[in-house]
Amino acid sequence: MPEDIKKSYVQRYIRQAQSTNDEALKNNALYRAGTHMEVIPCSGNDNLTPEQQKTVLNAAAKLLGGDNAGI
């Protein structure tokens, strides 16, 4: 992950993804967080696979400190 990651940006979109039942909104939020952390490719395709979703959530937990950060 790059050094200049804005934690508040990642946290905002992870919380958004976790608070919705709408799969399209969840994918879009995870895509934004994942591309910002550079753990998934920035392809414009926010239809994430379950593996990509897990990659983003795991990276966010590592960056934000897991349960202490609202993950």
Backbone atoms as SQL, in Angstrom:
CREATE TABLE atoms (id INTEGER PRIMARY KEY, chain TEXT, resi INTEGER, resn TEXT, atom TEXT, x REAL, y REAL, z REAL);
INSERT INTO atoms VALUES
  (1, 'A', 1, 'MET', 'N', 0.843, -1.185, 0.000),
  (2, 'A', 1, 'MET', 'CA', 0.000, 0.000, 0.000),
  (3, 'A', 1, 'MET', 'C', 0.883, 1.241, 0.000),
  (4, 'A', 2, 'PRO', 'N', 0.452, 2.264, -0.687),
  (5, 'A', 2, 'PRO', 'CA', 1.230, 3.502, -0.714),
  (6, 'A', 2, 'PRO', 'C', 1.228, 4.212, 0.636),
  (7, 'A', 3, 'GLU', 'N', 2.194, 5.067, 0.823),
  (8, 'A', 3, 'GLU', 'CA', 2.351, 5.798, 2.083),
  (9, 'A', 3, 'GLU', 'C', 1.321, 6.915, 2.261),
  (10, 'A', 4, 'ASP', 'N', 0.794, 7.452, 1.177),
  (11, 'A', 4, 'ASP', 'CA', -0.077, 8.630, 1.262),
  (12, 'A', 4, 'ASP', 'C', -1.569, 8.277, 1.273),
  (13, 'A', 5, 'ILE', 'N', -1.905, 7.145, 1.872),
  (14, 'A', 5, 'ILE', 'CA', -3.307, 6.734, 1.964),
  (15, 'A', 5, 'ILE', 'C', -4.028, 7.605, 2.986),
  (16, 'A', 6, 'LYS', 'N', -5.168, 8.110, 2.588),
  (17, 'A', 6, 'LYS', 'CA', -5.986, 8.914, 3.494),
  (18, 'A', 6, 'LYS', 'C', -6.946, 7.972, 4.224),
  (19, 'A', 7, 'LYS', 'N', -6.646, 7.730, 5.490),
  (20, 'A', 7, 'LYS', 'CA', -7.408, 6.768, 6.277),
  (21, 'A', 7, 'LYS', 'C', -8.882, 7.134, 6.387),
  (22, 'A', 8, 'SER', 'N', -9.190, 8.403, 6.514),
  (23, 'A', 8, 'SER', 'CA', -10.584, 8.813, 6.660),
  (24, 'A', 8, 'SER', 'C', -11.394, 8.480, 5.401),
  (25, 'A', 9, 'TYR', 'N', -10.758, 8.565, 4.232),
  (26, 'A', 9, 'TYR', 'CA', -11.412, 8.220, 2.970),
  (27, 'A', 9, 'TYR', 'C', -11.751, 6.739, 2.950),
  (28, 'A', 10, 'VAL', 'N', -10.779, 5.923, 3.310),
  (29, 'A', 10, 'VAL', 'CA', -10.982, 4.471, 3.332),
  (30, 'A', 10, 'VAL', 'C', -12.066, 4.115, 4.347),
  (31, 'A', 11, 'GLN', 'N', -11.973, 4.682, 5.525),
  (32, 'A', 11, 'GLN', 'CA', -12.942, 4.380, 6.584),
  (33, 'A', 11, 'GLN', 'C', -14.359, 4.758, 6.154),
  (34, 'A', 12, 'ARG', 'N', -14.504, 5.897, 5.509),
  (35, 'A', 12, 'ARG', 'CA', -15.824, 6.350, 5.046),
  (36, 'A', 12, 'ARG', 'C', -16.466, 5.334, 4.122),
  (37, 'A', 13, 'TYR', 'N', -15.710, 4.827, 3.151),
  (38, 'A', 13, 'TYR', 'CA', -16.275, 3.908, 2.172),
  (39, 'A', 13, 'TYR', 'C', -16.423, 2.492, 2.720),
  (40, 'A', 14, 'ILE', 'N', -15.583, 2.083, 3.635),
  (41, 'A', 14, 'ILE', 'CA', -15.765, 0.771, 4.269),
  (42, 'A', 14, 'ILE', 'C', -17.041, 0.787, 5.102),
  (43, 'A', 15, 'ARG', 'N', -17.243, 1.838, 5.855),
  (44, 'A', 15, 'ARG', 'CA', -18.483, 1.943, 6.650),
  (45, 'A', 15, 'ARG', 'C', -19.707, 1.963, 5.743),
  (46, 'A', 16, 'GLN', 'N', -19.599, 2.678, 4.628),
  (47, 'A', 16, 'GLN', 'CA', -20.710, 2.739, 3.683),
  (48, 'A', 16, 'GLN', 'C', -21.006, 1.339, 3.138),
  (49, 'A', 17, 'ALA', 'N', -19.977, 0.597, 2.799),
  (50, 'A', 17, 'ALA', 'CA', -20.161, -0.754, 2.267),
  (51, 'A', 17, 'ALA', 'C', -20.800, -1.677, 3.291),
  (52, 'A', 18, 'GLN', 'N', -20.427, -1.508, 4.539),
  (53, 'A', 18, 'GLN', 'CA', -20.945, -2.379, 5.590),
  (54, 'A', 18, 'GLN', 'C', -22.349, -2.007, 6.040),
  (55, 'A', 19, 'SER', 'N', -22.797, -0.832, 5.689),
  (56, 'A', 19, 'SER', 'CA', -24.107, -0.377, 6.168),
  (57, 'A', 19, 'SER', 'C', -25.215, -0.487, 5.120),
  (58, 'A', 20, 'THR', 'N', -24.920, -1.104, 3.983),
  (59, 'A', 20, 'THR', 'CA', -25.942, -1.204, 2.939),
  (60, 'A', 20, 'THR', 'C', -26.241, -2.652, 2.595),
  (61, 'A', 21, 'ASN', 'N', -27.452, -2.887, 2.152),
  (62, 'A', 21, 'ASN', 'CA', -27.847, -4.198, 1.630),
  (63, 'A', 21, 'ASN', 'C', -27.855, -4.188, 0.104),
  (64, 'A', 22, 'ASP', 'N', -27.596, -3.035, -0.475),
  (65, 'A', 22, 'ASP', 'CA', -27.565, -2.881, -1.929),
  (66, 'A', 22, 'ASP', 'C', -26.190, -3.314, -2.443),
  (67, 'A', 23, 'GLU', 'N', -26.151, -4.397, -3.185),
  (68, 'A', 23, 'GLU', 'CA', -24.883, -4.962, -3.650),
  (69, 'A', 23, 'GLU', 'C', -24.117, -3.994, -4.561),
  (70, 'A', 24, 'ALA', 'N', -24.821, -3.228, -5.381),
  (71, 'A', 24, 'ALA', 'CA', -24.152, -2.267, -6.272),
  (72, 'A', 24, 'ALA', 'C', -23.467, -1.160, -5.464),
  (73, 'A', 25, 'LEU', 'N', -24.159, -0.643, -4.437),
  (74, 'A', 25, 'LEU', 'CA', -23.552, 0.392, -3.594),
  (75, 'A', 25, 'LEU', 'C', -22.372, -0.162, -2.806),
  (76, 'A', 26, 'LYS', 'N', -22.517, -1.385, -2.310),
  (77, 'A', 26, 'LYS', 'CA', -21.437, -2.028, -1.567),
  (78, 'A', 26, 'LYS', 'C', -20.198, -2.183, -2.451),
  (79, 'A', 27, 'ASN', 'N', -20.406, -2.695, -3.660),
  (80, 'A', 27, 'ASN', 'CA', -19.278, -2.879, -4.575),
  (81, 'A', 27, 'ASN', 'C', -18.617, -1.559, -4.931),
  (82, 'A', 28, 'ASN', 'N', -19.420, -0.533, -5.158),
  (83, 'A', 28, 'ASN', 'CA', -18.861, 0.767, -5.503),
  (84, 'A', 28, 'ASN', 'C', -18.022, 1.329, -4.360),
  (85, 'A', 29, 'ALA', 'N', -18.518, 1.207, -3.147),
  (86, 'A', 29, 'ALA', 'CA', -17.780, 1.707, -1.984),
  (87, 'A', 29, 'ALA', 'C', -16.484, 0.928, -1.778),
  (88, 'A', 30, 'LEU', 'N', -16.554, -0.394, -1.910),
  (89, 'A', 30, 'LEU', 'CA', -15.342, -1.210, -1.765),
  (90, 'A', 30, 'LEU', 'C', -14.356, -0.934, -2.888),
  (91, 'A', 31, 'TYR', 'N', -14.860, -0.694, -4.092),
  (92, 'A', 31, 'TYR', 'CA', -13.991, -0.354, -5.222),
  (93, 'A', 31, 'TYR', 'C', -13.231, 0.940, -4.932),
  (94, 'A', 32, 'ARG', 'N', -13.919, 1.940, -4.435),
  (95, 'A', 32, 'ARG', 'CA', -13.281, 3.225, -4.126),
  (96, 'A', 32, 'ARG', 'C', -12.192, 3.053, -3.066),
  (97, 'A', 33, 'ALA', 'N', -12.513, 2.317, -1.998),
  (98, 'A', 33, 'ALA', 'CA', -11.534, 2.093, -0.937),
  (99, 'A', 33, 'ALA', 'C', -10.361, 1.252, -1.453),
  (100, 'A', 34, 'GLY', 'N', -10.676, 0.215, -2.203),
  (101, 'A', 34, 'GLY', 'CA', -9.635, -0.689, -2.709),
  (102, 'A', 34, 'GLY', 'C', -8.683, -0.045, -3.688),
  (103, 'A', 35, 'THR', 'N', -9.215, 0.779, -4.582),
  (104, 'A', 35, 'THR', 'CA', -8.319, 1.450, -5.532),
  (105, 'A', 35, 'THR', 'C', -7.507, 2.539, -4.834),
  (106, 'A', 36, 'HIS', 'N', -8.082, 3.171, -3.822),
  (107, 'A', 36, 'HIS', 'CA', -7.341, 4.192, -3.077),
  (108, 'A', 36, 'HIS', 'C', -6.152, 3.560, -2.345),
  (109, 'A', 37, 'MET', 'N', -6.371, 2.367, -1.795),
  (110, 'A', 37, 'MET', 'CA', -5.292, 1.662, -1.092),
  (111, 'A', 37, 'MET', 'C', -4.377, 0.925, -2.074),
  (112, 'A', 38, 'GLU', 'N', -4.784, 0.880, -3.345),
  (113, 'A', 38, 'GLU', 'CA', -4.044, 0.200, -4.410),
  (114, 'A', 38, 'GLU', 'C', -3.903, -1.296, -4.158),
  (115, 'A', 39, 'VAL', 'N', -4.991, -1.916, -3.673),
  (116, 'A', 39, 'VAL', 'CA', -4.986, -3.362, -3.473),
  (117, 'A', 39, 'VAL', 'C', -5.806, -4.088, -4.539),
  (118, 'A', 40, 'ILE', 'N', -6.552, -3.329, -5.347),
  (119, 'A', 40, 'ILE', 'CA', -7.232, -3.864, -6.526),
  (120, 'A', 40, 'ILE', 'C', -6.966, -2.892, -7.673),
  (121, 'A', 41, 'PRO', 'N', -7.022, -3.389, -8.907),
  (122, 'A', 41, 'PRO', 'CA', -6.734, -2.516, -10.053),
  (123, 'A', 41, 'PRO', 'C', -7.805, -1.451, -10.267),
  (124, 'A', 42, 'CYS', 'N', -7.371, -0.298, -10.721),
  (125, 'A', 42, 'CYS', 'CA', -8.271, 0.806, -11.037),
  (126, 'A', 42, 'CYS', 'C', -8.678, 0.668, -12.506),
  (127, 'A', 43, 'SER', 'N', -9.697, -0.165, -12.727),
  (128, 'A', 43, 'SER', 'CA', -10.121, -0.499, -14.083),
  (129, 'A', 43, 'SER', 'C', -11.433, 0.166, -14.472),
  (130, 'A', 44, 'GLY', 'N', -12.117, 0.752, -13.502),
  (131, 'A', 44, 'GLY', 'CA', -13.424, 1.334, -13.760),
  (132, 'A', 44, 'GLY', 'C', -14.544, 0.330, -13.559),
  (133, 'A', 45, 'ASN', 'N', -14.202, -0.934, -13.361),
  (134, 'A', 45, 'ASN', 'CA', -15.198, -1.979, -13.149),
  (135, 'A', 45, 'ASN', 'C', -15.380, -2.198, -11.656),
  (136, 'A', 46, 'ASP', 'N', -16.498, -1.735, -11.127),
  (137, 'A', 46, 'ASP', 'CA', -16.733, -1.878, -9.691),
  (138, 'A', 46, 'ASP', 'C', -17.586, -3.099, -9.358),
  (139, 'A', 47, 'ASN', 'N', -17.719, -4.012, -10.297),
  (140, 'A', 47, 'ASN', 'CA', -18.409, -5.278, -10.043),
  (141, 'A', 47, 'ASN', 'C', -17.384, -6.258, -9.484),
  (142, 'A', 48, 'LEU', 'N', -17.125, -6.157, -8.175),
  (143, 'A', 48, 'LEU', 'CA', -16.052, -6.908, -7.545),
  (144, 'A', 48, 'LEU', 'C', -16.436, -8.362, -7.290),
  (145, 'A', 49, 'THR', 'N', -15.435, -9.218, -7.412),
  (146, 'A', 49, 'THR', 'CA', -15.622, -10.621, -7.069),
  (147, 'A', 49, 'THR', 'C', -15.592, -10.744, -5.540),
  (148, 'A', 50, 'PRO', 'N', -16.089, -11.849, -5.011),
  (149, 'A', 50, 'PRO', 'CA', -15.977, -12.056, -3.558),
  (150, 'A', 50, 'PRO', 'C', -14.520, -12.015, -3.075),
  (151, 'A', 51, 'GLU', 'N', -13.598, -12.501, -3.880),
  (152, 'A', 51, 'GLU', 'CA', -12.174, -12.452, -3.520),
  (153, 'A', 51, 'GLU', 'C', -11.674, -11.015, -3.437),
  (154, 'A', 52, 'GLN', 'N', -12.073, -10.178, -4.386),
  (155, 'A', 52, 'GLN', 'CA', -11.673, -8.771, -4.368),
  (156, 'A', 52, 'GLN', 'C', -12.279, -8.059, -3.167),
  (157, 'A', 53, 'GLN', 'N', -13.544, -8.355, -2.856),
  (158, 'A', 53, 'GLN', 'CA', -14.181, -7.751, -1.688),
  (159, 'A', 53, 'GLN', 'C', -13.402, -8.104, -0.423),
  (160, 'A', 54, 'LYS', 'N', -13.039, -9.363, -0.303),
  (161, 'A', 54, 'LYS', 'CA', -12.288, -9.817, 0.877),
  (162, 'A', 54, 'LYS', 'C', -10.918, -9.146, 0.939),
  (163, 'A', 55, 'THR', 'N', -10.259, -9.006, -0.201),
  (164, 'A', 55, 'THR', 'CA', -8.957, -8.339, -0.257),
  (165, 'A', 55, 'THR', 'C', -9.059, -6.906, 0.252),
  (166, 'A', 56, 'VAL', 'N', -10.081, -6.187, -0.185),
  (167, 'A', 56, 'VAL', 'CA', -10.278, -4.797, 0.235),
  (168, 'A', 56, 'VAL', 'C', -10.563, -4.723, 1.731),
  (169, 'A', 57, 'LEU', 'N', -11.465, -5.569, 2.203),
  (170, 'A', 57, 'LEU', 'CA', -11.812, -5.544, 3.625),
  (171, 'A', 57, 'LEU', 'C', -10.624, -5.916, 4.507),
  (172, 'A', 58, 'ASN', 'N', -9.826, -6.888, 4.086),
  (173, 'A', 58, 'ASN', 'CA', -8.641, -7.266, 4.860),
  (174, 'A', 58, 'ASN', 'C', -7.605, -6.147, 4.885),
  (175, 'A', 59, 'ALA', 'N', -7.392, -5.498, 3.748),
  (176, 'A', 59, 'ALA', 'CA', -6.437, -4.390, 3.683),
  (177, 'A', 59, 'ALA', 'C', -6.917, -3.220, 4.548),
  (178, 'A', 60, 'ALA', 'N', -8.216, -2.960, 4.514),
  (179, 'A', 60, 'ALA', 'CA', -8.765, -1.868, 5.327),
  (180, 'A', 60, 'ALA', 'C', -8.621, -2.176, 6.808),
  (181, 'A', 61, 'ALA', 'N', -8.875, -3.415, 7.193),
  (182, 'A', 61, 'ALA', 'CA', -8.732, -3.802, 8.596),
  (183, 'A', 61, 'ALA', 'C', -7.285, -3.612, 9.049),
  (184, 'A', 62, 'LYS', 'N', -6.354, -3.978, 8.200),
  (185, 'A', 62, 'LYS', 'CA', -4.930, -3.806, 8.528),
  (186, 'A', 62, 'LYS', 'C', -4.580, -2.321, 8.648),
  (187, 'A', 63, 'LEU', 'N', -5.049, -1.526, 7.697),
  (188, 'A', 63, 'LEU', 'CA', -4.752, -0.083, 7.686),
  (189, 'A', 63, 'LEU', 'C', -5.392, 0.633, 8.856),
  (190, 'A', 64, 'LEU', 'N', -6.649, 0.295, 9.153),
  (191, 'A', 64, 'LEU', 'CA', -7.417, 1.042, 10.141),
  (192, 'A', 64, 'LEU', 'C', -7.373, 0.428, 11.542),
  (193, 'A', 65, 'GLY', 'N', -6.801, -0.728, 11.655),
  (194, 'A', 65, 'GLY', 'CA', -6.683, -1.343, 12.978),
  (195, 'A', 65, 'GLY', 'C', -7.858, -2.208, 13.369),
  (196, 'A', 66, 'GLY', 'N', -8.573, -2.778, 12.399),
  (197, 'A', 66, 'GLY', 'CA', -9.644, -3.728, 12.704),
  (198, 'A', 66, 'GLY', 'C', -10.801, -3.114, 13.460),
  (199, 'A', 67, 'ASP', 'N', -11.202, -3.785, 14.535),
  (200, 'A', 67, 'ASP', 'CA', -12.391, -3.376, 15.299),
  (201, 'A', 67, 'ASP', 'C', -12.284, -1.973, 15.882),
  (202, 'A', 68, 'ASN', 'N', -11.091, -1.517, 16.137),
  (203, 'A', 68, 'ASN', 'CA', -10.907, -0.183, 16.699),
  (204, 'A', 68, 'ASN', 'C', -11.250, 0.928, 15.726),
  (205, 'A', 69, 'ALA', 'N', -11.412, 0.587, 14.467),
  (206, 'A', 69, 'ALA', 'CA', -11.656, 1.616, 13.462),
  (207, 'A', 69, 'ALA', 'C', -13.040, 1.498, 12.828),
  (208, 'A', 70, 'GLY', 'N', -13.907, 0.737, 13.424),
  (209, 'A', 70, 'GLY', 'CA', -15.242, 0.597, 12.868),
  (210, 'A', 70, 'GLY', 'C', -15.330, -0.411, 11.747),
  (211, 'A', 71, 'ILE', 'N', -14.377, -1.308, 11.690),
  (212, 'A', 71, 'ILE', 'CA', -14.391, -2.361, 10.661),
  (213, 'A', 71, 'ILE', 'C', -15.084, -3.572, 11.236);
